[in-house]
Amino acid sequence: MYYEINEETARRANDMNSMRDYRPGSATAEYRAAVDEAAALVERRKQKVSAFYHEKLDALLERYSRRLAAYYNDYYRNEAACPSIFVSGGSNFPVRKKEKQNSRRETLMREYNEIQGILSKIKSVGTGPIDFSDPHAREMLVERLESAKALHESKKQANAYYRKHKTLDGCPGITEKDREWLTRPGVFAKGDGSPLALYGVPFPAYDLQRDTADIRSYAARLEEYDRLQAQRDADTDTEFDGGRIVRNVEQNRLQILFDGKPDEETRAALKSNGFRWSPKNQAWQRQLTRNAEYAARQVLDLIAAPPAPAPEEQAEPAAPQEIAPAEADEADSFPQYSIPGA
């Protein structure tokens, strides 16, 4: 998990910028302490997410450790390239060299900020939409759905209790933090200014509507997952002239596999419809959704044409009738339009 820090370069960097003696091993100790904090963050995150994400967390930790070691070594190398003016004095000071060093410092600072961004990625793993390729995806979807329903029901019970008793004492689902906010005066203009005086209930209508929207969203995701699983079990790959469409549920991707390289027009159509080339899978792919199904068939001209209407029996044409001259002039004064589809 640890990478090597060049202690000799770190010592020279210290001597170039400080009058204090370098403490051997301090650079390595500082680097390892930062990696240990990241490792502890990864372990805490693993306890909160599915085992499906553990490999991703380990990969992020390894990337953080490797890039941080490279940053430390580059930083010490740059600091050792030119002395501080407070150490060397101003006589014959290498101004140009110091300018290059300062420019490099700015580049290294941007690199350091990017490395710290890896910690934010670690914190966000498992917080977004559930990945259908996770073997525990259905269990997590059901858990989120049931939790959302339980939360919504507890809020409705709290509102009913408050309407009946006009007090938060003993109100179900109300924590001390909720009580502090609901009874805080001066927040709004109505009544004593508390949120409770404004809304009249602990949980206003917009809060319950948001919960309802979450419940519908989780239910739709669960339905979509079951549909995709049914497709996988049915092995419904679609063959077309020159390749096939694969519904890869394990990777949650709709993949188009061509027998050969598609022409430029087809590639442009694929890209404009959200498909990207995957060298790993040797396929054009995008996330497996209903829109992806439609886009694939649209690109490949697989959308079935609507059936032609059954021909109606044509009556025998009536015998032409003579038109009086006046009527003929009047009839000729109007343009004759053809109605599309007639």
N, C-alpha and C positions, 0 to 999 in steps of 0.2 A: 504493500500500500504506500510505502514511503519511497521517495526518489532521493538521489544524492544531491547534497548542497556543497558546492566547492568552498570549503572553509578557508583556503588560502586566499582566494579572490575576495571573500568577505573580510578577511583581516586587512588586505591592502586597501579595500574601500574604506574601512574604518580609519586607517592611518592617514588616508588622503583627506578626510573630512573632520577628524576629531583629534583632540590632544589627549584623549583618554586611551588607555591600553585596551586592546581587543580581548574579550573574554572568550577563550577557545570553546567552540561548540555552540555558541549562542545563536548563530544563524540557523544551524540545523534544529536547535531546540525551538526556536520561534516558528519555523516552518512546520515542524511536527505537531506543535500545539494547535496550529490552525487546521491541520488535517484531522487531528483528533476531534476538534469541535465539529467539523463536517461529518465525521463518522458517527458521532453521537446523534447529530441531527438525522442522519440516514436511519439509524436504529429506531429512533422515536417515530419516524415516518413509517417504517415497516410495520410497527405495531398497529397503525391506524388504517393501512390499506391492504388490499388483497395480495396474496403471494405472487400473483401475476406480475406485479410491479416491482418485486424485489430485485430482479435482474437489472431492470432499468435504473433503479436506485444505486446498485453497485457500480454500474457503468458510469453514472454521473459522478460518484465519489472518486473513481479511478481517474476520470478526466480532470476533476478538480485538483487532485493530488499531483498529477503529471504537469498540468499547466502552471500550477502554483510554484512547483520546483523550477520550471523553466524561467518563470518570472523572476524568482529570487536570484538565480544565477545571472540572468541578463541585467538585473538591477545592480548587483554588486560589481559586475564587469564594467558597467557604465560609470558607476561611482568611482571606480579605481582608475578610470582613464584620464581624469584631470583633477588636480587638487583644489581644495577650497582656498580662496584668497586669504582667509583668516589663518590658514595653516602655512601656506607658502609665502605670503606677503605679496605686495603689489608690484615688486620689481620684476620686469620682464615676464609679466603674467601672460599665459597663452589665451588671449581673449577669444580667438577664433575657435580654439579647441573647446573652450568653456561654452560657447554658443552652440556648438554641435552637441555637447553633453546635455545642455538644457533642452534642446529640441528632442533628443532621445528620451529624456525624462517624461516629456509630455506624451510621447508614444507609449512608453511603459505604463504610465498612469491609466491610459485608455485600456490597455491590455489587462491591468489589474482590475478595473471596473467590470470588464467582461467576465473575468474569472469569478468575481464575487457574484455575478449574475447566475452562476451555476447553482449557488446556494438557494436562490429564489426558485429555480427550476426544481430543486429537490423538495422544497416546501410545497410546491404546487402539484407534485405527482399524485395522481389518484383523486384530485379534487374536481376535475372536469367531468364531462359526460363519460359514462361507463363504456369502455371499449368492448365491443361484441366478441372480439377474439379472446377475451379473458375467459378461462374455463369456469369461473365463478360469476360470470356476468348476470345470469338469470337470478341467482340468489341475491346479488347486490341490488338489482332492479326491484325485486320484490320487497327487499328490506327498505329501500328508499320510498317505495310506494306506500307501504304500511306505516312507516314513520310519518310521512306527510299526512296520511289520513288520521293518525292518532293525534298529531299536533293540531290539525284543523278541528277535530272533535273536542279537544281540551279547551281551545279558544272559545268555541261555541258554548261549552258548559260554563266557562268563566263569565261570559257575557250574560247568560241566563241567571247565574247566581247573583251577579251584581244588580241586574234589573229587579230581582225579587227582594234582596236584602239591603240594597243601597250602601254596601260596605265592601271593602276589600278583605276584611278579616275573615279568614277561612275560605277565601275564594280559591278554587282549584286552579292550578297551573300558573299562579302568580308568585314569582320569586321576589326576593327583597330588592333586587335590581329593578325589576319591573315596577314594584310599588314606588320606589324612589322616583322613577321617571314619571309615572302616571300622576303622582301627587305633587310634582314640583311646580311651585307657583311662578307666575310671570313669564311662562313660555309663550302663551297665546293671550289674546285680548279678551276672550270671552270668560265670564265668571271670575274665578280667582287666577285665571291664566294657566291652569294645569291642563295637561292633555285629557285627563278624565273629565274635566268640566266641559271641554270642547266637544269631545266625541260622545260623552254620555255612557260609554261602555269601555272596558279595558282594551278591547281589540276592535278597532273601527272596521267599517265595511270593506275598505280597500285592502286591509290586511287579510281578511277572510277571502276576498276575491283572488288575491295573489296566491294564497294556499290552494285554492281550487284550481288555478291555472297550473300550479306545480303538480298537482295530483293528475290532471289530464295529461300533462307532459310525460310523467313517469309511466302512466298507463299506455300511452301511445308507443313509448320506447319498448315497453314489455311486449306489446302486440307485434311491433316490428321485429323484435328479436325472435319471437316464436315463429313468425312467418319465414324468416331467413333460415331458421333451423329446419323447418319443414321442407324448404327448398333444398337444403343440403342433403337431407335424408332421401329426398326424391331423386337426387342426382340429375337436376334439370339443366345440364349444360346445353347450350343452343349452338347447333352447327350452322355455318353459312359457307357460301362459296369462297374458299380461301382461308378459312380458319374457324374459330369457335369462340363463344362467350362462356366464361367460367365464373360461377358465383362462389368465390372463395370465402366461406363464412369464417374459417379459422383466422384469416388475416383481415376480415371485414372489408374485402375489396371485390369490386366487379372488374374482371380482367378480360381483355380482348387479346387473343392469341392468333396471330396471322401465320400462315404457312411460309410466307416470305416477307420482305420489307414492303410495307404499304407505300403507295405513291405519295407524292408531295401534297396533293389535294386532300387525300384521306388523312394524312398526318396533321395538316392544318385544321381540318374539321374536328379531329380528336382533341387537339389542344384547345380549340375554341369551346368545346363542350366539357372541359374540365378533366380530360384524361391526360395522364403523364406517363412517360416511358419509365419502366422499372428495369434497370439492367439486371438486378438480382433475380427477378421473376421472369425476365424476358417477355414482358407483357405490357400493354397499355392498360392502365388501371386508374380507378378512382374509388371513393368510399362506396360501399354497397348500400344503395338506397333505391327507392322507387324512381327518383329522378335520374339516377345513373342508368337504370334499366331503359328508360325512355330515350336518354341521350345516346346510348349505345345503338339502339335500333334505328334511331334517326340518322346517325352517322353512317351506318352500314346499309341504309335503305331497307331495313327489315320490317318496317311498320306495314302491316298488311293493308292493302288498299281496300276501301269500302266496297262491298259487293255491288255489282251493277244491278240497277233495278230491273225487275222482270219486264220484258217488253209487253206493252199493252196491245190488245187487239185493235187494229186500226179499222175504222169504218170506211166503207167505200166512199171515195170523194163524190160529193154532190155535183150534179151537172152545173156548169157555169151559168150564171144568170146575167141577163143583159141589164146594163146600168144606163139609166137615162143620161143624156148629155150633161144636164145640170148637176145631177148627182155625181157623175164621173168627175166633173171639174172640182166639186166640193171634196170628193174622196181623195183626189190627187193633191189637194192642198195640205194634207197632213203627212208628215214623215212616217215611214213604216219602220218600227223598231223591232229588232229580234231580241226576244227575252232569253237570257242565258239559262240553259237547262230545260227550255221548253221543247 
